[in-house]
Amino acid sequence: MTVVVKVSVINKQINSMRFHFLLSLLASLLVFESSSAQIAVPPQPCYPIPSPQQVQWQQLETYAFVHFGLNTFLDQEWGYGDAPLQAFNPTQLDCEQWVKTFVAAGLQGVILTCKHHDGFCLWPTQYTDYCIRNTPYLDGNGDIVRQLSEACRKYGIKFGIYLSPWDRHQAFYGLPFYRDYYYAQLEELLTNYGEIFEVWFDGANGGDGWYGGSKETRNIDRRTYYEFPRAFDLVHRLQPNAIIFSDGGPGCRWVGNELGFAFATNWSMLRAEEVYPGYPDYQELQCGHADGNAWIPAECNVSIRPGWFYHTSEDSAVKSIDKLTDLYYRSVGHNATFLLNFPVGKNGKIHPIDSTIAVNWYQRISSELNTNLFANAIFSSSSQRGDNFAPAAAGDQQSYTYWATPDSITTAELYITLNKPQTINRILIQEYIPLGQRVKSFSIQYKSDNAWVDVEADEPTTTIGYKRIVRIPNVFAKYWRICINDARACPCISNVAAYFAQ
C-alpha cells in the first residue's frame, strides 16, 4: 500500500515539474521587455506539489452532485438493499434539465451516484440484475449514466461518477469475489461513458444489509479489503485525467464533514500513508497536514437539502441563498472545492425550488466578486526576486504569473496603492500552487492616519493555497498591504484582488 502511494506521488511530482517549467518559461518570456531587465530563475518547487490535472480540477471550484435511485421512490436515505425494482419509474426524467440548471448555477461539472450503498445500478450493468434494466423505466431500456454523460457533453460541463464500494444487496459482499465484481463494474463505467473528470469512492463501508437475504451485519477491514491501489491503477489506466476522491485521495480528499466547509487553516497536503477509508480524525481532514508528503486537496460536499435523496417533506427546508453564499466563502474561499448535491425528485427532475435558489446563489456570488477594486492599483513590495517576478504580477489577474521573493526571504510585504480611497470588504489571495503551498501565516493591513492598521478578520489568516477569500468589515482606504508573516519557502503570490459586496 505504502509503495504504491509513493510511486504515485513521484509520478505526479515529475509531471508537475514539467508543467511548472513550461509555465515559468512562458511567464518569463511575457515579462521580458529589454536586455537590461533583471531576469531571475524561478523558485524551486516546495514539495509536495500538484499534478497538472489537480491544478485544473481545483480551478473548476464548484460542481454538482446528484443522488437519485430507488431511495428516491421509497423516501429513504440509505436503502437496505432489498427494495423492489418495480418502484423505480420516473415519468418525466430529463437529464438535460439537470445540466441546464447546473450551467445556470455556474457549476462546472456533475458527479452522479451510479450505485449507492443499496447496490442498485443506474446503468444496465452486465454483472447484476439489480439494475435499471429490470425496472419499468423505459421498459428496461434506460441508462441514466449515458443520458447524463451525453447531456454534459452537449452543454459543455464535466461528468464524474460515484460507485459505492459498500453494497448492501450483494450476497457475496465481504468475500474476495466481491472485489472482482466491483472492479468489473468500475471498468464498465470508465470505458463506456466518455471522459470522466472525477471518480468518487465513499468512505461509508460495511454494516447491516440485506446481502441476498441474509439480513446481517458484515464488517470489513477498510484498509485492506477493497485493495484500493488496484482501483486507483484502473482509473489511472482508463481515465488518466480523472481525479480520484476518497478520505485519503490520492487525487482529492473528503473534508471531514458533510456540511460544506473547510477550516480556515487548510493545507492541500496529507501524510498519505496514514489516511484510509473511514479515517476517524475528521478534524485532520478539515485542515490537512502541514507536513504532508502528498498533494491531496480538500473537496467540500453538502446537499442543498437536509437529505441527500429527495423527500417531499424537505421542500420547505432547502438551504437559503445566504447559507450557500457563506458556504462558498468557507469552501472555495478556504482553499477547497465545493460539491453541491441536488436530490432529483420522483418525476426525474430537479425541483424548481432547488434550481431557483441555486441560480440566485450563483448570481449573488458573481455580484459580490464582480469588480476587482485592485485592478488598476499600483503594486510594490518589500522584496522581489527579479523583474520577471515583480509585485505587478500579483495584480495582473493572470494565473501563470506571480510575485516571488529571493529564496532566503520568507517574510515580506506586498503593497497596493489605489488611485483613490475605496470601501472594501472582501480580499482574495492566491498562491502559485504548481510550486506548492507555502504561506503559513499572513495578515491584511490598511493605512489610516499614516499608520498601518490590522484588518479585523473573523477567522485565522493562516494558509492561502489555491484561493483564500477573507471577508472583512467595511474599510475605506487608499493604501493596503498583504504581510506574509511565515512561509515554508519564499512566497509565490499569483493574484491579489479586492471587492465590495453590498
C-alpha positions in Angstrom: 0.0 0.0 0.0 2.8 2.4 1.0 4.9 1.7 -2.0 2.0 2.3 -4.4 1.3 5.7 -2.8 4.9 6.8 -3.0 5.3 5.8 -6.7 2.1 7.7 -7.5 3.4 10.8 -5.6 6.7 10.6 -7.5 4.9 10.4 -10.9 2.7 13.4 -10.0 5.8 15.4 -9.0 7.6 14.7 -12.2 4.6 15.7 -14.3 4.1 18.9 -12.2 7.8 19.9 -12.6 7.4 19.7 -16.3 4.2 21.7 -16.1 5.8 24.3 -13.8 8.9 24.7 -16.1 6.7 25.4 -19.1 4.5 27.9 -17.3 7.5 29.7 -15.7 9.2 29.9 -19.1 6.1 31.4 -20.6 5.8 34.0 -17.8 9.5 34.9 -18.2 9.1 35.5 -22.0 6.0 37.6 -21.4 7.6 39.8 -18.9 11.0 40.2 -20.6 11.0 43.5 -22.4 14.6 44.6 -22.8 18.1 43.3 -22.5 18.6 45.3 -19.3 15.8 43.5 -17.4 16.9 41.7 -14.3 15.7 38.1 -15.1 15.7 35.7 -12.2 15.4 31.9 -12.3 12.1 30.5 -10.9 11.9 29.3 -7.3 12.4 25.6 -6.7 9.2 23.6 -6.0 8.2 23.3 -2.4 7.1 19.7 -2.2 4.6 18.1 -2.4 3.2 19.8 -5.5 0.1 19.1 -7.5 -0.2 17.4 -10.9 -1.4 19.5 -13.8 -4.7 17.5 -13.5 -5.1 18.5 -9.9 -4.5 22.2 -10.8 -7.1 22.1 -13.5 -9.5 20.3 -11.1 -9.2 22.9 -8.4 -9.8 25.7 -11.0 -13.3 24.2 -11.5 -14.1 25.4 -8.0 -17.8 24.4 -7.9 -19.7 21.4 -9.3 -22.8 19.4 -8.7 -23.6 16.0 -7.0 -26.7 14.1 -8.0 -28.3 11.4 -5.7 -31.1 9.5 -7.5 -32.2 5.9 -7.3 -34.6 3.5 -5.6 -34.2 5.6 -2.4 -35.9 8.5 -4.1 -39.1 6.5 -4.6 -39.1 4.9 -1.1 -38.4 8.0 0.9 -35.1 6.6 2.1 -31.5 7.9 2.6 -29.7 4.6 2.9 -31.5 1.8 1.2 -31.2 -1.6 2.9 -30.6 -3.4 -0.4 -34.0 -5.2 -0.6 -36.2 -2.6 -2.3 -38.3 -3.9 -5.2 -37.1 -2.8 -8.7 -40.7 -2.1 -9.7 -40.6 1.0 -7.5 -38.2 2.8 -9.9 -40.1 4.5 -12.7 -39.5 8.3 -13.2 -42.2 9.6 -15.6 -40.5 12.8 -16.7 -36.8 12.2 -16.3 -34.8 14.9 -18.1 -31.1 14.9 -17.6 -30.8 18.0 -19.8 -33.0 19.8 -17.3 -30.4 18.9 -14.6 -27.5 20.1 -16.7 -29.2 23.3 -17.7 -29.7 24.0 -14.0 -26.1 23.4 -13.3 -24.9 25.6 -16.1 -27.2 28.4 -14.9 -25.8 28.0 -11.4 -22.2 28.3 -12.6 -21.4 24.7 -11.7 -18.6 23.3 -13.9 -19.5 19.6 -13.7 -21.6 16.9 -12.1 -20.9 13.6 -10.2 -23.7 11.0 -10.5 -24.3 8.3 -7.8 -24.3 5.5 -10.3 -24.6 3.0 -7.4 -25.3 3.9 -3.8 -25.0 1.6 -0.8 -28.2 -0.2 -1.7 -26.5 -1.8 -4.7 -29.0 -0.5 -7.3 -27.3 0.5 -10.6 -28.5 3.3 -12.8 -26.9 1.7 -15.9 -27.6 -1.7 -17.5 -24.6 -3.4 -16.0 -23.7 -6.9 -17.1 -22.8 -8.0 -13.6 -26.1 -7.9 -11.6 -29.8 -8.0 -12.3 -30.3 -5.4 -9.6 -30.1 -2.5 -12.1 -32.2 -0.2 -14.3 -32.5 -2.9 -17.0 -35.1 -4.7 -14.8 -37.2 -1.6 -13.9 -40.3 -0.2 -15.6 -38.4 2.9 -16.6 -38.4 3.0 -20.5 -39.4 -0.7 -20.4 -36.0 -1.7 -19.2 -34.1 0.2 -21.9 -33.0 3.1 -19.8 -29.4 4.1 -19.0 -29.3 7.3 -16.8 -25.5 7.3 -16.7 -25.5 7.6 -20.5 -28.2 10.1 -20.6 -26.4 12.4 -18.1 -23.0 12.0 -19.7 -24.4 12.9 -23.1 -26.2 15.9 -21.6 -22.9 17.1 -20.1 -21.1 16.9 -23.4 -23.9 18.7 -25.1 -23.8 21.7 -22.7 -20.1 21.7 -22.0 -19.7 20.6 -18.4 -17.7 17.8 -17.0 -19.0 14.4 -16.0 -18.0 12.3 -13.0 -19.1 9.0 -11.3 -19.8 7.8 -7.8 -19.6 4.0 -7.3 -20.3 2.9 -3.7 -17.7 0.3 -2.5 -20.3 -0.9 0.1 -23.1 -3.0 -1.4 -25.9 -4.0 0.9 -27.6 -6.0 -1.8 -25.0 -8.5 -2.9 -24.8 -11.9 -1.2 -21.0 -12.0 -1.7 -20.2 -8.6 -0.2 -17.4 -9.2 2.3 -15.9 -12.1 0.3 -12.9 -11.9 -2.0 -15.1 -12.4 -5.1 -16.8 -9.1 -4.4 -13.7 -7.2 -5.4 -13.7 -8.7 -8.9 -17.4 -7.8 -9.2 -16.8 -4.2 -8.0 -13.9 -3.6 -10.3 -15.7 -5.1 -13.3 -18.5 -2.6 -12.7 -15.9 0.2 -12.3 -14.4 -0.7 -15.6 -17.8 -0.6 -17.3 -18.2 3.0 -16.1 -14.7 4.1 -17.0 -14.8 2.7 -20.6 -18.4 3.3 -21.8 -19.3 6.9 -20.9 -16.6 9.2 -22.3 -14.3 11.5 -20.4 -14.7 11.4 -16.7 -13.3 14.2 -14.5 -13.7 12.6 -11.0 -14.2 9.2 -9.5 -15.8 9.2 -6.1 -15.1 6.4 -3.5 -17.3 6.8 -0.5 -15.9 6.2 3.0 -19.1 4.6 4.4 -18.2 0.9 4.2 -19.6 -2.2 5.9 -22.5 -2.7 8.3 -26.0 -4.2 8.2 -27.7 -5.0 5.0 -29.9 -7.5 3.0 -26.9 -9.3 1.5 -29.0 -11.6 -0.7 -31.5 -12.2 2.0 -29.0 -12.9 4.8 -30.1 -9.7 6.6 -27.0 -9.5 8.8 -24.1 -7.2 9.7 -20.9 -7.6 7.7 -17.8 -5.7 8.8 -14.7 -5.4 6.6 -11.1 -4.1 7.1 -11.4 -0.8 5.4 -7.7 -0.5 5.0 -7.2 -3.7 3.0 -10.5 -5.3 1.9 -11.1 -3.4 -1.3 -7.5 -3.4 -2.5 -7.9 0.3 -3.4 -4.5 0.5 -5.1 -6.0 -1.8 -7.7 -8.9 0.6 -8.2 -6.5 3.6 -8.5 -4.4 1.8 -11.1 -7.6 1.0 -13.1 -8.7 4.7 -13.1 -5.2 5.9 -14.0 -5.1 3.5 -16.9 -8.5 4.1 -18.3 -9.2 7.7 -17.3 -5.7 9.2 -16.8 -7.1 12.8 -16.3 -9.6 11.8 -13.7 -9.2 12.9 -10.1 -9.8 10.2 -7.5 -11.7 11.1 -4.4 -11.6 9.2 -1.1 -10.9 10.1 2.5 -7.2 10.0 1.7 -7.2 10.7 -2.1 -5.0 10.2 -4.0 -6.5 13.0 -6.1 -8.5 14.9 -3.6 -9.8 14.2 -0.1 -13.1 14.3 1.9 -13.1 17.5 4.0 -14.2 15.6 7.1 -17.8 16.8 7.3 -20.9 16.8 5.1 -21.7 20.4 6.0 -19.8 22.0 3.0 -16.9 23.9 4.7 -13.2 23.6 5.3 -11.3 25.1 8.2 -9.7 28.5 7.6 -6.3 26.7 8.0 -6.4 24.3 5.2 -3.3 22.6 3.8 -3.6 20.8 0.4 -1.3 18.0 1.8 -1.8 14.8 3.7 0.5 12.2 5.2 -0.9 9.8 2.6 0.2 6.5 4.3 -1.8 7.3 7.4 -5.2 8.1 5.9 -7.6 5.4 4.8 -11.3 5.0 4.0 -13.3 5.7 7.2 -10.4 7.6 8.7 -11.6 8.7 12.2 -9.9 12.0 12.7 -12.3 14.3 10.9 -10.5 17.5 12.2 -7.3 16.5 10.4 -9.2 16.1 7.1 -10.7 19.6 7.6 -7.3 21.2 7.8 -4.9 18.8 6.2 -1.3 18.1 7.3 1.2 20.9 7.2 3.9 18.2 7.0 2.1 16.1 4.4 4.0 14.1 1.8 1.3 14.0 -0.9 -0.7 16.8 -2.6 -4.3 15.8 -1.7 -6.5 19.0 -1.6 -10.0 19.1 0.1 -13.4 18.8 -1.5 -16.4 20.1 0.5 -19.6 18.2 -0.1 -23.0 19.2 1.1 -26.6 18.8 0.0 -28.9 21.7 -0.9 -31.5 20.0 1.3 -31.1 18.3 4.7 -31.0 14.9 2.9 -29.0 13.5 0.0 -32.0 11.9 -1.7 -35.3 13.7 -2.4 -38.0 13.9 0.3 -41.2 15.8 -0.3 -41.1 16.8 3.4 -37.9 18.8 2.8 -39.4 21.1 0.1 -39.5 23.8 2.8 -36.0 23.1 4.1 -33.9 24.0 1.0 -30.8 25.9 2.0 -31.1 29.7 1.6 -29.0 31.9 -0.7 -27.3 33.4 2.4 -26.4 29.9 3.6 -25.0 28.8 0.3 -23.1 32.1 -0.1 -21.5 31.6 3.3 -20.5 28.0 2.4 -18.9 29.2 -0.8 -16.6 31.5 1.1 -15.8 28.7 3.6 -15.1 26.2 0.8 -13.7 27.8 -2.3 -12.6 30.7 -0.2 -10.8 28.3 2.2 -8.6 26.6 -0.5 -11.1 23.8 -1.3 -13.7 22.9 -4.0 -17.5 23.0 -3.4 -19.6 19.9 -4.4 -23.3 20.8 -4.1 -25.8 18.0 -4.1 -29.2 18.1 -5.9 -31.7 15.4 -4.8 -33.6 14.7 -8.0 -37.3 14.2 -7.5 -39.5 11.2 -8.2 -40.5 12.7 -11.6 -36.9 12.7 -12.6 -36.3 16.5 -12.4 -34.6 18.9 -10.1 -37.3 20.6 -8.0 -37.9 24.3 -9.1 -37.2 25.5 -5.5 -33.7 24.0 -5.6 -32.9 25.2 -9.1 -34.1 28.8 -8.3 -32.1 29.1 -5.2 -29.0 27.6 -6.8 -29.2 30.1 -9.7 -29.8 33.1 -7.4 -26.9 31.9 -5.2 -24.6 32.0 -8.2 -25.8 35.4 -9.2 -25.1 36.6 -5.6 -21.5 35.3 -5.7 -21.0 36.8 -9.1 -22.3 40.1 -8.0 -20.2 40.2 -4.8 -17.0 39.3 -6.7 -17.7 41.2 -9.9 -15.5 44.3 -9.7 -11.9 43.9 -8.7 -11.0 47.2 -6.9 -7.3 46.4 -7.1 -7.5 46.0 -10.9 -5.8 49.4 -11.7 -3.8 49.7 -8.5 0.0 50.1 -8.2 1.7 47.1 -6.7 5.1 47.2 -4.9 6.8 45.1 -2.4 9.5 44.9 0.3 11.4 42.4 -1.8 11.3 40.8 -5.2 13.1 38.0 -7.0 13.6 39.7 -10.3 11.8 41.7 -12.9 10.0 38.6 -14.1 8.6 38.0 -10.6 7.8 41.6 -9.8 4.9 42.6 -7.5 2.8 43.7 -10.5 2.4 40.0 -11.4 0.2 39.6 -8.3 -2.2 42.2 -9.8 -2.3 41.3 -13.5 -5.1 38.6 -12.9 -3.0 36.0 -14.8 -2.8 32.6 -13.3 0.7 31.8 -14.7 2.5 34.9 -13.4 3.4 35.5 -9.8 5.3 37.8 -7.4 8.1 36.0 -5.7 11.0 36.8 -3.3 14.5 35.5 -3.2 14.9 32.0 -1.7 16.2 33.4 1.6 13.2 35.7 2.1 10.1 34.0 3.7 8.6 37.1 5.2 7.6 40.1 3.0 5.1 42.7 2.3 3.1 43.3 -0.8 1.8 47.0 -1.1 -1.2 48.0 -3.0 -1.9 51.7 -3.8 -5.3 52.7 -5.2 -5.8 55.9 -7.2 -8.4 56.9 -4.6 -9.8 55.5 -1.4 -12.3 52.7 -1.8 -14.6 50.8 0.5 -13.5 47.1 0.6 -14.9 44.1 2.5 -13.5 41.1 0.5 -9.8 40.3 0.0 -8.9 37.5 -2.4 -5.3 36.0 -2.4 -4.0 33.1 -4.5 -0.7 31.3 -4.4 1.0 29.8 -7.5 0.3 26.2 -6.5 2.2 24.4 -9.2 5.2 25.3 -7.0 3.5 24.0 -3.8 1.6 25.6 -0.9 3.9 27.9 1.0 2.3 30.5 3.2 1.7 29.5 6.9 0.6 32.9 8.1 -0.4 36.3 6.6 -2.2 39.5 7.7 -4.1 42.2 5.9 -3.5 45.9 6.7 -4.6 49.3 5.6 -3.1 52.7 6.3 -5.1 55.1 8.5 -3.6 58.5 9.6 -0.2 57.4 8.3 -0.2 54.2 10.4 -0.7 50.6 9.4 -3.8 49.0 11.0 -4.6 45.3 11.1 -7.9 44.3 9.4 -10.2 42.6 11.8 -10.9 39.3 10.1 -13.4 36.9 11.8 -11.2 33.9 11.1 -7.5 33.0 11.3 -5.3 34.3 8.4 -3.0 31.4 8.2 -2.9 29.3 5.0 -3.7 30.6 1.4 -3.2 27.8 -1.2 -5.1 27.9 -4.5 -7.6 30.6 -3.2 -8.3 32.4 0.0 -11.1 34.9 0.3 -11.3 36.8 3.6 -14.4 38.6 4.5 -13.7 41.8 6.5 -15.7 44.7 7.9 -16.1 47.7 5.5 -12.8 49.5 5.3 -12.4 52.8 3.4 -8.8 53.3 2.4 -6.3 54.0 -0.4 -3.3 52.1 0.9 -3.3 48.4 1.6 -0.7 45.7 2.2 -0.6 41.9 2.5 2.0 40.8 5.0 3.5 37.3 4.6 4.4 36.6 8.2 5.6 33.0 7.8 6.1 30.6 5.0 7.6 27.2 4.2 9.6 28.7 1.4 9.8 32.1 -0.5 6.2 33.2 -1.2 4.8 32.9 -4.7 1.6 35.0 -4.9 -0.2 34.8 -8.3 -3.2 37.0 -7.5 -4.4 39.6 -5.0 -7.9 41.2 -5.6 -10.4 43.2 -3.5 -14.1 43.6 -3.7 -17.0 45.4 -2.1 -20.1 43.3 -1.5 -23.2 45.2 -0.9 
